[in-house]
Amino acid sequence: MTVKPFLRALAGEPITPPPFWLMRQAGRYLPEYRETRARAGSFLDLCYNPELAVEVTLQPLRRYAMDAAILFSDILVIPDALGQSVAFREGEGPILPPIRSARDLDRLGTPGLLDRLAPVIETVRRLSTAIPSTTALIGFAGAPWTVATYMIEGGGSKDFGHAKRMMWGEPQLFARLMELVTAATGDYLIAQIDAGAEAIQIFDTWAGALPETEFRRWAIGPARHLADRIHAERPGVPVIGFPRGAGVLYRAYVEETGVDGVSLDTSVPLAWAAEVLQPLCTVQGNLDPMLLVAGGEALDTGIDRILATLGKGPFIFNLGHGIVPATPPGNVARLADRVKAWRG
Amino acid sequence: MTVKPFLRALAGEPITPPPFWLMRQAGRYLPEYRETRARAGSFLDLCYNPELAVEVTLQPLRRYAMDAAILFSDILVIPDALGQSVAFREGEGPILPPIRSARDLDRLGTPGLLDRLAPVIETVRRLSTAIPSTTALIGFAGAPWTVATYMIEGGGSKDFGHAKRMMWGEPQLFARLMELVTAATGDYLIAQIDAGAEAIQIFDTWAGALPETEFRRWAIGPARHLADRIHAERPGVPVIGFPRGAGVLYRAYVEETGVDGVSLDTSVPLAWAAEVLQPLCTVQGNLDPMLLVAGGEALDTGIDRILATLGKGPFIFNLGHGIVPATPPGNVARLADRVKAWRG
């Protein structure tokens, strides 16, 4: 019997009030996070330090009654563990030596992958016993396309010029890179589950940059592979997909990946999601993070609108994108109280 | 009788092969543009110099058989003409003194607007006689929401934090700013039409950042206002809307704005556009600009896929976003040849 509300919702049960958590709910908007962050060296040092990573994962749970805790880590631990060293410069985002050729790619590999990721897995293990008994533990990874953009661009990008040129101009090289990342991500997610993760979310932050044909191949394809593998090897563990910016293709993503839940970005219209997506799987989302910054009556109205339209079906309240550092913690409390007070 | 193929397509006629042009078809990918650009002072100086702006507008037409020419200008001439001085720093994008308060907004105003925009209108006037007789002249403006983001943020933004906080936190101030921009944009577009623009495109580059309720109010609302005004005051001049990133809401945008044509971003699935949007209006799009950079067989395949799905109905071939500086001019020729050779 699944008892945690978050897992019941992912199994397809409508729950009133709905479970909620916030994307990257641990972070710079919390003073206690900033304090812990200052004790770690680099950002990746924090991700690889089980004691501190557990601490920051738990911090928001001490303030707010979230129904799930998400492992504190970063999507770029996969390239880092594959041998492409990742650095985070404060205020600049990640920097990686870019993968542009077969020779660059040859330097990466999965041997030793899980050894390098052992501290992250240890964080999951500790969290599985440290979180409250009604709170579910979510493991996660970046989707292969999104992770590949950073690996090929060498960091963030506005237009994914290098990644797309490899995708179209050197399709075999690109496919080899995607297969490597997909295999590594699968191993990593299975290890998270074995350490105690009760659900998995796959973040495809840049899925919306892909035209339809490429979306089907490189966003739906790897997500289906990962969902299939988890469902086959670790039956009962639900998978949430987040193909951010997929627009109309959210429907194909849900139908063709077999995910148990889908996370909606802020632009997805609620009535459409209720009519088209919610009959297919549990939906999660999709408050604008900037509305959580703005607060006030506009925030209440925005919360109520989401609850009124999606709250009757299988639903998890969340943001439509990651929480931002400018978020007043009091607004998060206001959100938590309002969601928890909802009675349909 | 409308004879130019581009205008016939916008009137709802399927044309084989379809007319084509490229978003911001004049630009840094052309050596002759870079040469002309070097003769102007700042980027805005180029926009305000009719002789040079006419020259760069015509440059791509000398190389490729485009069916339309789009005025060379920038969406930020509106805030500039409203009194918010705009500067472009090379490689950094635009910088504006941000509008954050009623006092900031009070400094802006429409008196003298068209005087300040006179050089742009003069460019339209000269173009109307300088372009080939079968080429249509497109005037344009940024959509009020997109322009407002730059005005409030003081430049480009990743998350539109200031703009959204004003939208939600100071709704009256935001509404006043939007009304000012919308009114100025309407005057500006009417003046472009009176100077010879035969069609208008409204670029809402950041429409996809708006949740549904705000999209309806601040993307659909102003676009409907502008389309209504043009249709009422200058009947016969078609309006193309480009609500980039609208996803599922492309349908509502088309249904509720009354635009004659809609420009599709790269993420819009072709079969959905053919089934849902094309019966409502002419569609335009949506090749990925990076595929035009990549070239080769992948480019041919991408072009053919778009033509096969959308080419039978009222359609204008275009990119799904602006052309990028890295585009090889030879690939644009390859695109032009392939579109023009299509026979359905």
Contacts between the chains, C-beta under 8 A, distances in Angstrom:
chain1	res1	chain2	res2	distance
A	159	B	289	7.5
A	159	B	290	6.6
A	159	B	324	6.5
A	160	B	290	6.9
A	161	B	290	5.7
A	161	B	293	6.8
A	161	B	324	6.9
A	161	B	326	6.5
A	164	B	288	6.9
A	164	B	290	3.8
A	164	B	291	7.3
A	164	B	293	7.8
A	164	B	294	6.9
A	165	B	290	6.4
A	165	B	293	6.1
A	165	B	294	5.0
A	168	B	290	7.3
A	168	B	291	5.8
A	168	B	294	3.8
A	168	B	296	7.6
A	168	B	298	4.0
A	168	B	299	7.7
A	169	B	294	4.6
A	169	B	295	7.7
A	169	B	296	6.7
A	169	B	298	7.0
A	171	B	298	7.5
A	208	B	245	7.3
A	208	B	267	5.3
A	209	B	266	7.6
A	209	B	267	7.4
A	210	B	267	7.1
A	211	B	266	5.0
A	211	B	267	6.7
A	211	B	286	7.7
A	211	B	288	5.1
A	211	B	291	7.7
A	211	B	302	7.5
A	211	B	320	7.3
A	212	B	267	7.5
A	212	B	268	7.8
A	212	B	269	4.3
A	212	B	270	6.3
A	213	B	302	7.9
A	213	B	305	6.8
A	215	B	267	7.4
A	245	B	208	7.2
A	245	B	245	6.9
A	245	B	247	7.5
A	245	B	267	6.5
A	246	B	247	7.6
A	246	B	267	7.4
A	247	B	245	7.5
A	247	B	246	7.6
A	247	B	247	2.8
A	247	B	248	6.1
A	247	B	250	7.9
A	247	B	267	5.4
A	247	B	268	6.9
A	248	B	247	6.0
A	248	B	248	5.6
A	248	B	250	7.8
A	248	B	268	6.8
A	248	B	269	5.4
A	248	B	272	5.0
A	249	B	267	7.3
A	249	B	269	5.9
A	250	B	247	7.9
A	250	B	248	7.8
A	252	B	269	7.8
A	266	B	209	7.6
A	266	B	211	5.0
A	267	B	208	5.3
A	267	B	209	7.4
A	267	B	210	7.1
A	267	B	211	6.7
A	267	B	212	7.6
A	267	B	215	7.4
A	267	B	245	6.5
A	267	B	246	7.4
A	267	B	247	5.4
A	267	B	249	7.3
A	268	B	212	7.8
A	268	B	247	6.9
A	268	B	248	6.8
A	269	B	212	4.2
A	269	B	248	5.4
A	269	B	249	5.8
A	269	B	252	7.8
A	270	B	212	6.3
A	272	B	248	4.9
A	286	B	211	7.7
A	288	B	164	6.9
A	288	B	211	5.1
A	289	B	159	7.5
A	290	B	159	6.6
A	290	B	160	6.9
A	290	B	161	5.8
A	290	B	164	3.8
A	290	B	165	6.4
A	290	B	168	7.3
A	291	B	164	7.3
A	291	B	168	5.8
A	291	B	211	7.7
A	293	B	161	6.8
A	293	B	164	7.8
A	293	B	165	6.1
A	294	B	164	6.8
A	294	B	165	5.0
A	294	B	167	8.0
A	294	B	168	3.8
A	294	B	169	4.6
A	295	B	169	7.7
A	296	B	168	7.5
A	296	B	169	6.7
A	298	B	168	4.0
A	298	B	169	7.1
A	298	B	171	7.5
A	299	B	168	7.6
A	302	B	211	7.5
A	302	B	213	7.9
A	305	B	213	6.9
A	320	B	211	7.3
A	324	B	159	6.6
A	324	B	161	6.9
A	326	B	161	6.5
